[in-house]
């Protein structure tokens, strides 16, 4: 157990974890309530895709800028600012909903605003983990973060389903807004050693491009991000279509939607905990290939189910395999990236994980209107299986270079080496 929770040795991480788990429970409550609100107001699966697009497309467009700022500025202060703004937005949506004035365009506008905030929050938060726990506990902290997200994902949707059915969506939005107080308080109580960030000799635009060049020229990182982007585009929209499954396919309501989402979260929690028990990154490439294929297979079976409790059971492996693929990719990328580029590379990770999802959501909503949600999810699962096979075939040729990158970062103790991408490939890195 000491090994399993070793990141908790760090006071700052304990504060971060306790605040985040409260806030994320509220976030998952809002996610379920918001999708149900849109579907209740419109009855359109296509507009569910539009809602997802609005909340996530800003991450795709603005995350590179957010990553550059995270590498130049104080990450703790960035997060305090972004979390404060994130608190205000659900409170506005709550007031509109509880007063009976809410319209679909209100939801879309506020979702877009939250997406803009997330474009700056996510790269800073991902890069801030190493400042809280150091390199030696980074793998454990990332896995525990995933466990935290999905522990909240189990509780939040289940509570949201009950509250929406009993008193309506507005109370879920209000609870989410108030929950941000916990994470803001945790951030303010942290004692973070100031990291000296030297003045950059280049412009912010050139710094942003530098992160993209690292990803483009580093084959293992590029392969991981391409697989992640494919999974996000083709597979993740199953969650966007969940209100359609709950209401039209499985003939349930908000309560059933909450149970379905909680089942996926329960599986994801199990996947994250399995990663938290690992001591190093050896073998994670194989885990990623297997989990990506398992995700596609589980989605295929879920699309065929017309029984509620069978669908609930099938969503457990869907959530588990998705989480292993995502968290293991995060871990390997952070193990290979130099500290000086961490924020920018993690912004590209955010683009692939969250930024591709809105395009997938639009695609899924449009296709589901024409051929139905089950067929759309089945197609997405097939694409995930094909992408996993391609990655697995390429994996042996990537292992040597990935090992060199990981060893280089460990030996350099955060000092970026001058040639880390293999023979003949030079990546320009900022002077220390």
MILODO-284121 format. One record per residue (C-alpha): residue number from 1; x, y, z. Coordinates in Angstrom, 3 decimals. Layout:
BEGIN
 num        X        Y        Z
 NUM        X        Y        Z
...
//
This chain:
BEGIN
 num        X        Y        Z
   1    0.000    0.000    0.000
   2    2.929    2.339    0.668
   3    4.070    1.785   -2.916
   4    0.547    2.138   -4.280
   5    0.020    5.599   -2.739
   6    3.622    6.825   -2.734
   7    2.746   10.158   -4.406
   8    0.852   11.053   -1.210
   9    4.210   11.487    0.520
  10    4.174   14.985   -0.961
  11    2.044   17.559    0.903
  12    1.303   19.557   -2.232
  13    0.000   16.492   -4.027
  14   -2.264   15.618   -1.088
  15   -3.780   19.107   -1.266
  16   -4.138   18.856   -5.025
  17   -5.766   15.417   -4.867
  18   -8.276   16.274   -2.138
  19   -9.401   19.466   -3.863
  20   -9.603   17.910   -7.306
  21  -11.681   14.905   -6.281
  22  -14.389   17.205   -4.883
  23  -14.331   19.453   -7.923
  24  -14.273   16.597  -10.435
  25  -17.311   14.967   -8.853
  26  -19.167   18.198   -9.565
  27  -17.740   18.315  -13.093
  28  -19.068   14.834  -13.918
  29  -22.437   15.778  -12.444
  30  -22.564   18.763  -14.779
  31  -21.505   16.668  -17.774
  32  -24.441   14.281  -17.374
  33  -26.939   17.016  -16.511
  34  -25.830   19.192  -19.422
  35  -26.134   16.424  -22.020
  36  -29.551   15.483  -20.642
  37  -30.646   19.131  -20.734
  38  -29.650   19.490  -24.391
  39  -31.391   16.245  -25.354
  40  -34.505   17.177  -23.346
  41  -34.722   20.594  -24.989
  42  -34.060   19.422  -28.542
  43  -34.429   15.632  -28.854
  44  -31.542   15.784  -31.346
  45  -28.484   13.535  -31.290
  46  -26.810   15.925  -33.753
  47  -27.089   18.792  -31.256
  48  -25.501   16.588  -28.601
  49  -22.515   16.481  -30.941
  50  -22.629   20.267  -31.312
  51  -22.582   20.690  -27.523
  52  -19.505   18.457  -27.270
  53  -17.885   20.349  -30.151
  54  -18.400   23.704  -28.428
  55  -16.829   22.526  -25.183
  56  -13.774   20.889  -26.730
  57  -12.860   22.665  -29.974
  58  -11.195   25.561  -28.077
  59   -8.749   23.032  -26.629
  60   -7.742   21.972  -30.134
  61   -7.251   25.572  -31.285
  62   -5.787   27.226  -28.183
  63   -3.961   24.459  -26.274
  64   -0.608   25.205  -28.029
  65   -0.798   28.764  -26.705
  66   -1.711   27.410  -23.278
  67    1.275   25.077  -23.371
  68    3.651   27.889  -24.249
  69    2.337   29.993  -21.366
  70    2.692   26.995  -19.017
  71    6.395   26.757  -19.946
  72    6.935   30.484  -19.449
  73    4.812   31.402  -16.401
  74    4.010   30.153  -12.892
  75    1.806   27.082  -13.364
  76    0.248   27.332   -9.909
  77   -0.994   30.858  -10.580
  78   -2.315   29.843  -13.998
  79   -4.392   27.104  -12.371
  80   -5.778   29.409   -9.673
  81   -6.963   31.793  -12.392
  82   -8.448   29.107  -14.644
  83  -10.213   27.315  -11.782
  84  -11.733   30.581  -10.576
  85  -13.180   31.316  -14.012
  86  -14.363   27.708  -14.269
  87  -16.309   28.213  -11.036
  88  -18.228   31.202  -12.380
  89  -19.474   29.536  -15.597
  90  -21.590   26.712  -14.058
  91  -23.044   29.188  -11.566
  92  -24.317   31.256  -14.515
  93  -25.780   28.140  -16.163
  94  -27.394   27.178  -12.855
  95  -29.067   30.574  -12.522
  96  -30.423   30.366  -16.084
  97  -31.708   26.815  -15.598
  98  -33.281   27.278  -12.172
  99  -35.025   30.461  -13.358
 100  -36.490   28.598  -16.341
 101  -34.829   30.900  -18.880
 102  -32.207   28.495  -20.227
 103  -32.001   27.960  -23.965
 104  -29.773   25.708  -26.015
 105  -27.624   28.601  -27.195
 106  -26.868   29.452  -23.567
 107  -25.484   25.945  -23.061
 108  -23.389   26.149  -26.226
 109  -21.977   29.586  -25.335
 110  -21.016   28.652  -21.786
 111  -19.564   25.328  -22.985
 112  -17.370   27.250  -25.438
 113  -16.184   29.568  -22.666
 114  -15.281   26.593  -20.490
 115  -13.383   25.050  -23.406
 116  -11.321   28.228  -23.752
 117  -10.441   28.086  -20.043
 118   -9.513   24.390  -20.319
 119   -7.128   25.136  -23.180
 120   -4.960   27.006  -20.666
 121   -5.740   24.902  -17.596
 122   -5.000   21.414  -18.947
 123   -1.394   21.941  -20.168
 124   -0.534   23.788  -16.943
 125   -2.105   21.062  -14.784
 126   -0.399   18.227  -16.658
 127    2.988   19.935  -16.446
 128    2.463   20.922  -12.795
 129    2.354   17.286  -11.609
 130    6.127   16.859  -11.829
 131    6.599   20.009   -9.717
 132    4.456   18.491   -6.966
 133    5.967   14.986   -6.791
 134    9.262   15.002   -8.711
 135   10.314   12.506  -11.361
 136   10.576    9.529   -9.018
 137    6.827    9.516   -8.252
 138    5.565   10.883  -11.583
 139    4.223    7.533  -12.864
 140    2.321    6.928   -9.634
 141    0.931   10.483   -9.550
 142   -0.366   10.267  -13.132
 143   -2.064    6.954  -12.367
 144   -3.555    8.314   -9.147
 145   -4.791   11.375  -11.057
 146   -6.585    9.038  -13.452
 147   -7.994    7.115  -10.491
 148   -9.232   10.387   -9.011
 149  -10.905   11.453  -12.247
 150  -12.679    8.149  -12.588
 151  -13.568    7.773   -8.935
 152  -15.426   11.052   -9.406
 153  -16.783    9.672  -12.670
 154  -18.428    6.814  -10.776
 155  -20.053    9.011   -8.120
 156  -20.854   12.146  -10.148
 157  -23.058   10.647  -12.903
 158  -24.939    8.421  -10.461
 159  -25.748   11.393   -8.199
 160  -26.569   13.551  -11.228
 161  -29.026   10.960  -12.552
 162  -30.874   10.967   -9.231
 163  -30.856   14.766   -8.880
 164  -31.940   15.443  -12.470
 165  -34.848   13.022  -12.103
 166  -35.826   14.514   -8.723
 167  -35.238   18.273   -8.934
 168  -33.843   19.071  -12.399
 169  -30.509   19.905  -14.017
 170  -29.971   23.323  -12.419
 171  -29.008   21.947   -9.003
 172  -26.241   19.844  -10.583
 173  -24.797   22.983  -12.164
 174  -24.972   24.822   -8.820
 175  -23.192   22.004   -6.954
 176  -20.465   21.947   -9.611
 177  -19.866   25.667   -9.261
 178  -19.543   25.465   -5.485
 179  -17.211   22.431   -5.738
 180  -14.457   24.568   -7.283
 181  -13.899   26.211   -3.890
 182  -12.125   23.016   -2.742
 183   -9.565   22.928   -5.550
 184   -8.868   26.687   -5.389
 185   -8.288   26.442   -1.634
 186   -5.923   23.486   -2.143
 187   -3.888   25.408   -4.724
 188   -3.594   28.471   -2.489
 189   -2.408   26.353    0.460
 190    0.430   24.732   -1.499
 191    4.050   25.586   -0.791
 192    5.701   25.303   -4.182
 193    9.409   25.833   -4.708
 194    9.782   28.591   -7.220
 195   11.134   27.284  -10.494
 196   13.403   29.777  -12.187
 197   12.272   30.248  -15.760
 198   14.888   32.073  -17.769
 199   13.821   34.640  -20.287
 200   13.259   32.970  -23.610
 201   15.485   34.120  -26.463
 202   12.683   33.379  -28.908
 203    9.184   34.727  -29.450
 204    6.150   32.870  -28.001
 205    5.197   31.821  -31.520
 206    8.600   30.226  -32.084
 207    8.389   28.531  -28.686
 208    5.003   27.086  -29.653
 209    6.388   25.778  -32.934
 210    9.270   24.196  -31.020
 211    6.850   21.928  -29.165
 212    5.294   20.776  -32.443
 213    8.736   20.115  -33.933
 214    9.664   17.908  -30.981
 215    6.499   15.842  -31.465
 216    6.911   15.639  -35.238
 217   10.542   14.468  -35.066
 218   10.213   12.086  -32.116
 219    8.728    8.890  -33.520
 220    7.528    7.220  -30.285
 221    5.760   10.378  -29.095
 222    4.271   10.930  -32.549
 223    2.965    7.356  -32.742
 224    1.387    7.551  -29.272
 225   -0.347   10.824  -30.080
 226   -1.640    9.609  -33.450
 227   -3.181    6.544  -31.805
 228   -4.646    8.685  -29.026
 229   -6.126   11.120  -31.555
 230   -7.719    8.281  -33.529
 231   -9.235    6.751  -30.390
 232  -10.524   10.158  -29.311
 233  -12.090   10.892  -32.713
 234  -13.617    7.497  -33.465
 235  -14.257    5.888  -30.081
 236  -14.867    8.582  -27.474
 237  -18.102    9.919  -29.090
 238  -19.911    6.927  -27.591
 239  -20.223    9.120  -24.462
 240  -21.772   11.954  -26.514
 241  -24.455    9.547  -27.751
 242  -25.169    8.073  -24.306
 243  -28.433   10.046  -23.814
 244  -29.678    8.480  -27.071
 245  -28.858    4.989  -25.791
 246  -30.422    5.686  -22.387
 247  -33.671    7.109  -23.742
 248  -34.273    5.744  -27.245
 249  -32.386    2.418  -27.316
 250  -32.721    1.201  -23.719
 251  -35.985    3.085  -22.948
 252  -34.804    4.728  -19.723
 253  -34.406    8.233  -18.367
 254  -31.954   10.446  -16.517
 255  -31.456    7.833  -13.786
 256  -30.470    5.197  -16.346
 257  -28.141    7.662  -18.064
 258  -26.373    8.250  -14.747
 259  -25.966    4.512  -14.167
 260  -24.542    3.966  -17.656
 261  -21.998    6.742  -17.238
 262  -21.095    5.521  -13.754
 263  -20.467    1.997  -15.101
 264  -17.987    3.363  -17.619
 265  -16.361    5.358  -14.831
 266  -16.128    2.280  -12.611
 267  -14.243    0.422  -15.333
 268  -11.971    3.407  -15.902
 269  -11.240    3.563  -12.179
 270  -10.152   -0.086  -12.232
 271   -7.895    0.559  -15.228
 272   -6.287    3.549  -13.540
 273   -5.680    1.628  -10.310
 274   -3.948   -1.137  -12.256
 275   -1.517    1.481  -13.560
 276   -0.987    2.958  -10.088
 277    0.381   -0.406   -8.926
 278    3.145   -0.359  -11.565
 279    6.674    0.606  -10.545
 280    8.059    1.665  -13.946
 281    7.140    2.191  -17.602
 282    8.461   -1.093  -18.986
 283    5.842   -2.899  -21.063
 284    3.445    0.045  -21.285
 285    3.650    0.071  -25.094
 286    2.111   -3.394  -25.210
 287   -0.547   -2.365  -22.708
 288   -1.479    0.569  -24.956
 289   -1.900   -1.619  -28.049
 290   -3.998   -4.209  -26.206
 291   -6.174   -1.649  -24.442
 292   -6.885    0.256  -27.682
 293   -8.022   -2.960  -29.368
 294  -10.055   -3.989  -26.305
 295  -11.751   -0.602  -26.317
 296  -12.904   -1.090  -29.900
 297  -14.104   -4.647  -29.253
 298  -16.045   -3.655  -26.134
 299  -17.686   -0.777  -28.025
 300  -18.783   -3.226  -30.724
 301  -20.499   -5.487  -28.199
 302  -22.087   -2.496  -26.445
 303  -23.570   -1.283  -29.728
 304  -25.341   -4.648  -30.144
 305  -26.944   -4.719  -26.678
 306  -30.634   -3.864  -26.221
 307  -30.805   -4.886  -22.547
 308  -30.115   -2.217  -19.973
 309  -28.087   -4.206  -17.423
 310  -26.100   -5.973  -20.151
 311  -25.217   -2.552  -21.537
 312  -24.158   -1.450  -18.048
 313  -21.888   -4.496  -17.741
 314  -20.346   -3.919  -21.174
 315  -19.485   -0.312  -20.335
 316  -17.149   -1.477  -17.560
 317  -14.518   -2.890  -20.002
 318  -15.151    0.089  -22.299
 319  -14.144    2.467  -19.498
 320  -11.241    0.307  -18.282
 321   -9.582   -0.100  -21.676
 322  -10.075    3.558  -22.597
 323   -8.445    4.699  -19.360
 324   -5.448    2.354  -19.661
 325   -4.791    3.582  -23.218
 326   -5.069    7.249  -22.261
 327   -3.186    7.166  -18.937
 328   -0.413    4.868  -20.193
 329    0.136    7.169  -23.192
 330    0.298   10.159  -20.841
 331    2.844    8.374  -18.658
 332    5.136    7.339  -21.517
 333    5.057   10.767  -23.135
 334    5.877   12.528  -19.848
 335    8.714   10.049  -19.284
 336   10.239   10.965  -22.653
 337    9.775   14.740  -22.782
 338   12.341   17.242  -21.414
 339   11.120   19.497  -18.613
 340   11.733   22.610  -20.708
 341    9.224   21.360  -23.308
 342    6.756   19.659  -20.974
 343    3.958   22.214  -21.127
 344    4.086   22.504  -24.901
 345    4.214   18.754  -25.547
 346    1.355   18.168  -23.114
 347   -0.630   20.803  -24.966
 348   -0.313   18.633  -28.092
 349   -1.420   15.688  -25.950
 350   -4.462   17.761  -24.946
 351   -5.159   18.516  -28.604
 352   -5.172   14.830  -29.454
 353   -7.102   13.634  -26.402
 354   -9.672   16.422  -25.999
 355   -9.199   18.440  -29.177
 356  -10.057   15.589  -31.570
 357  -13.161   14.653  -29.564
 358  -15.289   17.587  -30.831
 359  -14.721   16.570  -34.435
 360  -15.623   13.020  -33.462
 361  -18.703   14.267  -31.617
 362  -19.914   16.225  -34.646
 363  -19.254   13.244  -36.903
 364  -21.016   10.850  -34.547
 365  -24.022   13.111  -34.076
 366  -24.415   13.611  -37.837
 367  -24.022    9.925  -38.658
 368  -26.286    8.813  -35.796
 369  -29.085   10.975  -37.184
 370  -28.927    8.922  -40.392
 371  -27.972    5.363  -39.471
 372  -28.640    5.303  -35.727
 373  -26.465    5.507  -32.623
 374  -25.672    1.750  -32.392
 375  -24.270    1.556  -35.935
 376  -22.269    4.744  -35.375
 377  -20.646    3.357  -32.215
 378  -19.898    0.066  -33.986
 379  -18.096    1.906  -36.808
 380  -16.060    3.854  -34.264
 381  -15.079    0.641  -32.488
 382  -13.903   -0.899  -35.756
 383  -11.684    2.114  -36.468
 384  -10.160    1.806  -32.963
 385   -9.320   -1.871  -33.566
 386   -7.649   -1.042  -36.893
 387   -5.586    1.755  -35.295
 388   -4.482   -0.582  -32.495
 389   -3.277   -3.172  -35.000
 390   -1.236   -0.560  -36.888
 391    0.348    0.663  -33.639
 392    1.169   -2.889  -32.512
 393    2.883   -3.660  -35.831
 394    5.032   -0.526  -35.510
 395    5.808   -1.009  -31.810
 396    9.039   -3.086  -32.135
 397   10.655   -0.387  -34.304
 398    9.791    2.316  -31.745
 399   11.034    0.654  -28.562
 400   14.745    1.384  -28.960
 401   14.271    5.088  -29.514
 402   11.723    5.313  -26.703
 403   14.161    3.631  -24.317
 404   16.899    6.128  -25.239
 405   14.553    9.035  -24.551
 406   13.497    7.690  -21.155
 407   17.055    6.927  -20.070
 408   18.230   10.344  -21.275
 409   15.631   12.135  -19.168
 410   16.443   10.071  -16.097
 411   20.181   10.636  -16.443
 412   19.826   14.312  -17.193
 413   17.612   15.005  -14.145
 414   15.467   17.325  -16.159
 415   18.240   18.840  -18.290
 416   17.129   18.357  -21.897
 417   19.775   16.570  -23.949
 418   20.793   18.105  -27.225
 419   20.054   15.073  -29.414
 420   17.282   12.833  -28.138
 421   15.366   11.745  -31.208
 422   17.726    9.249  -32.772
 423   20.454    9.274  -35.402
 424   20.432   12.197  -37.763
 425   17.576   14.079  -36.056
 426   18.325   17.256  -34.136
 427   15.623   19.024  -32.127
 428   16.310   22.662  -31.279
 429   15.867   23.076  -27.541
 430   15.894   26.237  -25.438
 431   19.158   27.178  -23.751
 432   19.254   26.456  -20.011
//
